[in-house]
Amino acid sequence: MYTSIDLFCGPGGLCTGFKWAGIKPLIAVEWSYWTVQTYAANHGADIFDLEKYLNGTLENVDTYFKPNDRTLLIYGDINKVQGSLIKKILNNRFGVSTVDIVTGGAPCESFSMAGDRKEDDDRNNLFMNIIRIAREVDSSMILFENVKGLFSKKLNGKPGKMYEVICDEFEKKLKNVPRYRLVSRDKDTVLLKAVDYGIPQNRERIFLVAINEKFKYAKFKYPTPTHGPGTKNPYLTVADAILDLPQIDSGEESSVYNFDINTVTNPTRLEFLKIMRGISKPAPAHLNYNSKTITNHKAVNHKKNMRIRMSLIRQGENMKSACERLKRNNQDELIERYFPKKIYAARNRRLKEDEPSFTVTSHCLDEMIHPRLDRALTPREIARLQSFPDWFIFKGPHVKFHSDPEQDQYEQIGDAIPPLLAYNIAKEIVNTLKSIYPEVKQVEGVV
């Protein structure tokens, strides 16, 4: 079993994929309360309250530093997580001084094309914590994940300069400090498309991989696409991903799953559903997963006018394009009655069932309409588009205003790394680690 430190861990999408490939997180770090609860519940982690530890009010503090094989999830601000604490946990709890890989997807709002992209945003430097902790423990590898918008992010007025600076920071040569080399900086190489790896979503993300320079001959190969043109599998569609789930209406909830996946004749869809239902990749034993049930499948109770608005939007249309069609058809009264004065193209987009979804974001509740029903997607349907298996339980409030500091289920899922994408990357990381440590016995698929 290889080991990791899982920074900016979110609800545990990357962790799930890494465990499927045989990489276990010893330590994770996350600041959002309900996201921490979700991660801990699904991955059997112990929660370590950083603020209480730092101010001396953490009860039974010594128990966290006693031998234990459960992941320790540090709940708090990563800027306050000192290397000495990481080392103490590794040494006392796990009996090791390092890990094989440090991973992290630093918050991406300041890099996103949808954000305000301020050059002096404090979040621009959060990625430094990934490098800092990797150097502290002398990890063999580093994985950094972020949005495509990082490629064009300005620094000192220069578009793309932020990406260049981040790459330089990974490879900075410092005295008496572990040094790393990036496998690639090439934008076409480091940008992976989720749809190419069996995820029903056109999501693009940057993955930078760095290897400790003490392993001079170690190599890493970015994963080869498994789905789409040139492969044996077609892309997964929205219909493939969610239409087996109970077809509930606005305001309804279902906890029963009675679809017989043995009736599925499409082998690509069947393979996906077997993963989702915990058949080909079993659920963790501590969850007591019941295959006849479903969780987090609750639809928002939309007001009547909102449901009528959604009924006016066709598959593949958004609020703006639907209004343009209605206007052409001289149906202006419907626009005036059911649409807001300010029309957003990114809002109320009805999914096309015979294609992969557009990118799931933290705003997915407002952005996505079910392909057939006049409602937003449920958290479980969003989770399917992200490739989270059905045994994965999302804690916290169903819906909160987006500016609320509490992350609701939609925001947790939208911010996460798709587990199947993480799994495909992790398999190649394992191949690299095997060349570095050929004596390590690998256990794939343990969650």
N, C-alpha and C positions, 0 to 999 in steps of 0.2 A: 504493500500500500504506500503510495506516494502521499506527500503532505503539502498543505498550502496555508497561507494567511490570506483571508478573504476580506479585503478592504472595500468600503462603500458597498457593502454586500447586498443591500436591498432586501427583498423578501426571500432571496435564495435561488434565483434562476441559474446563475453561473454555478453555484454550489451543487445544484441538482445534476447538471450536465457533467460537472467534474467528478462527482461521485459515481455516476454511471460509467465513467472511464477509469475509475480506480484511484482518484485523487481526493483525499479527505482534508477538509479544513480543520486545523487545530485551533486557530483563532480567527474570529470574524469581528468586524467593527461596523456599527451602524448607529445613526443619531436619531432616527424617527421612531417614536414609541411603538406604534402599531406595526410598523414594518419589522421591528425587533421581535415582537410577539409572534408574527407570522413565521419568521425565520426559525425562531426557537422551537415552535410547535412542530414544524415539518422536519427539522433536522436534529431534533433531540438535543438542542444546545442549552447550556447553562448561561443565564444572563448575569453579567457583571456590570453593576451600575457604576460608571466611571466617576461621576460627580460625588456620589456618596463615598467612594473609595478615597478620592482626593481630599474631601473635607473630614474624613475620619469617622463617618457615620454608617459605613457599610457593615451590616451584622455578619458575624461568623466569617470574617474576611479570610481567615487562615484556610478555610475549607476549599477556597478557589485555587489555592496553591499546593494542594495535596494531589498525589497521583490519581489520575482520572482520565478516561479515554473519550469523554464527551467534549465536543467542541465548546470553547468558551467564547461567548458572544459579548463583546464589550459594547455596552450601550452608552454612547456619549460622543463628544466632539473629537474627531480624529486628530485635530491639531494639539490636543492635550494628551494624546496617547504617546508616552515617551518610550524610547527604545529600551530603557531599563525595565519597564513594566512588561513589555513583550518578551524580553529575555527571561525575566523571572517566571513568567507563565510557562514558557517553553521548557525551561530547566526543571522547575519544581513540579509542574502538573504532568508534563509529557516526557520528561527525561531526555530531551534533545536540546541542541543549541541552535538549530537552523531548520528551515523547511526547503522543500524542493522548488516552490514557486510562490511568489507574492503577486496577487491579482487585485485589480481595482478599476472600476469605472467611475471616475470622479464626476460629481454632478455636472450635467452638460448644458444647463440653461444658458450660460454665458457663451457657449460655443454654437448653440442651436440656431438654425436659420430663422426659427420662429421667435427667438428671444430678441432682446434689445442689443445684445452683442457689445456691451460696453468694454472698452479696452482696459479700464482700471477696475473691473469687477474682481472682488476678492476671491471669487470661486475659480478664477483663472489659475491660481497657484495651488489649488488643493491637490493636484496631481503629484506635487512634490512629496507629499506624504507617502505615496507608493514607493518612490525611489528611496526616500529616507529610511523607511522600515526595511526594504529589501537590502540596503547597504548595512543596516544595523545587524541583521541576522545572517548576512552573507548568503542569501538564497541563490540557488542554481539558476533560476529564471525569473523573469518578470512578464506579466501580461497586463497591458493597459488598453482599456476599451473606451471609445467615445463616439460622438456623432460625426457624420460626414461634414457638418458645418465647420468643424475644426480646420479643415483644409483651407478655408477662405477667411478664417478669423484674423482680424487686423491686430497688429502690434506696432506701436510707433508710426501709425498711419499706413503701414504696409500690409496689404491683404496676403494671407498665408504665412505671415511671419510667426504667428503663435505656434503653428504646427512645427515649423523649423526649429524654434526655440525649445519646444518640448522634446523633439528628437535629440537635439544637442545636449539637453539636460540628462537624458538617459545615458549618453555616452561620455559624459564629462569625466576627465581624468583628474582625480584627486589623490593626494598622497595618503598612504596608509588607509585607504578606503576601497572596498571591492569595486571593481570596474565592470561595466557591462557593454556589450555591443548589440545593436539592433540587427535583427535578421534582415529587415528591409525597411526602407523609407518610401519606397515606390508606392504612389497613391493607388494604382490599380491593383497592386499585390496586397496591401494591408486593408483594403476596403472589401469586406465580405457582405454578400447578399443573403439574407436569411432564407429566401425562397429557394436558393440553390441547395439547401441542406434539409429539405423536408419540412419546412415551416410554411404555413399557408399565408404568407405575408411578405410584401415587397419592402422589407426593412433593410437599410444599409448602415453598417457600423464599421468604424475603424478599429483594428486590433493590432497594436504594436507589441511585438515579442522581442524580448532582450535575453541574452544568455551571458552568464558570468564569464568574464574573460579568462578565468583560470581553466576553463574547459575549452581549450583552443580549437579542438577538432569537432566539437559538438555542432550539429546542424539541426535546423527546424524547417519543415516543409508545410506551407499553408495548405489547409485541407482542400482536396479536389471536390468539386460539386458532385452531389449524389442525385440531384433532381434537375429536370429541365433539358434543353437541347444538348445532344451528345451523350446523354446518360440513359439508363434503362427505365428511369422513372419520370413521368410527367410532373409538372408543378402541382402541388396540392392547392385545391380551391377552397373558398369559403364554405361551399356546400359540403365538401369532403370533411371539413373540420367541425362543423357545428350542427348539421341538420339531423344527426342522430339524437341530439339532446331533446328533452321534452319541449314542445313548441308552445310555450306559455305566452299569455297576453300581458299587456301593460298592467302593472300592479300585482301580478301573480308570482308565485314562487313554487318550485317543485323540488322535492328531495328524493324522488324515485327515478331510477334508471332501469327501463325494461326493454331497451332496444337490443335485438339479437345481432351482434356484429358478424356472426357466421353467415348472415344473408348478404354481406357485402361481397361483391364480385370483383371490384377494382382492387388489385393487389397493393397498389401504392396507398390507397385510402385505408385498406385493412391493416397494413403495417403501422400506419399512423395511429389508428384507433386502438390497436393492441398496446401501443406505448401509453396512450392516454388512459386506457382502462387498467393499467398496471398488470397486464398479462405478460408482455415480453420483457418489461423492466418492472419487476415487482415493487410494491409500495413498502416503505420502511415498516418493520414489524411493530414498532411502538405506536403507530397510528391506528391499528386495528381496522384497517380499511375494509369496508363492505362494498362489494362490487355491484350490489343492487341499489346503491344509493348515489346521490349526487349532492354536492355542497355548493354554496355561493351562486346558485342558479335562481336569482331573484331579479325580477324586472322592475324598473322604476315606474311608479304610478304617475304617468303623464296626465296633464290636464287635457280636456276634450279638444281645445283648439290646437294644442301641440300634436295630438294624434291625427287630427285632420290635416295639419301641415305636412306631417310625415307621409300621409296617404297620397299627397300631391307630388311627392318626390319619387321619381322612378329609379330603378337600379342603375348605378353609374352616375346619377345626378347628385348635385349638392344643392344647397339652398339657393345659390346664385343662378346656376344653370336651370333649375326648375322654374325660377321666376322668369327667366328669359324666355323659356318655352311658353309659359302661361301668357306672357305679354304678347308673344307672336300670335297666340290663339285668341287674343282679345278677351282674356280672362283676368283683367286687372283687378276686378272686385275680389277675387280669391287672394291675390297678393296683399291687397289692403287689409283684408279681414284676418288672414292667418299667418302672415309673415311680418317680422319686425321691420322698423324703418331702415335700420342699418343691416344690410345683407352681407353675410360672411360666406365666402366660397369654401372655407375649411369646416364649416358647421353643417350638421344634418346631412351627411353624405351617405346615401344608401349604398350598401355594398353590392357588388355584382357577384352572384353566387357561383358563376362558372369561371371565376378568376381568383387569384390570390388577393387578400385584403391589401389596402394601402397601409402605411405604417401606423402601428398602434403607438399612441403617445399617452402622456399623463392626462391629456384632455379627451381621451377616447369616449367618455360618456356623452359629451356634447357633439362629437364628430361623427360617430358611427350609428347608422340605422340598420336594423336587421334587414336582410335581403327580401324577406317575404312578409314580415309582420311590422305593424306600425308602432314601433317602439325602439328605444336604444337597446344595445346588447346588454346581456347580464354579465356580471363579473366572470362567471364560468365560461361564457362564450368568448369573452376577451382573452381569458387565460388559454383557451384552446388555440386562438390565433397566435398566441405567444409560445405555444407548445408546452405549457405547464400541464402535467398529468392530472387526472381528475381526483387523485388522492391528495393533492396539494390543497391545503385549507388556508384561506385568506382571513386573517383576523381583522378586527377593527370595524369602524362604521361602514355601512353599505355605501352611503353618499355623503360627502361634505362639500361645501363651497371650495373651489379650487385654491383660493388663497388661505384656507384654513391650515394652521400648522400641523394638524392631525392628518395623516395620509389615509384617505379612504381606500377601499378595496380596488377601485378603478385606477387610482393614481399609483398604488403599489405595483399593480400588474403592468401598467403602461410604462413605468420607469425601468422595468426589469430587463435583464438579458435573457433571451429565449433559451430555455434549457437545451433544446436540440442543437442550437448553434454552438453553445458552450461545449456540448458533448463532442461535436466534430472537431473543434479546436483542441479540446483536451486529449483526444486520441492521438493527435500529432505531438502534443506536448509529452505524452507518455512515451512515444517513440524516441523523442530526444532524450528524455530522462533514462530510458533503458540503455542508451549508448553511453551515458555518463556513469550510471550505476548498474552495470549488468547483473550484479548479484542480488538486486532487490526483487523479491517475489511479488508479482503483480496479481491483484484481485480485482477484476473488472466487474462492474455492475453492482457493487455493494453500495447501498444507500443508507 
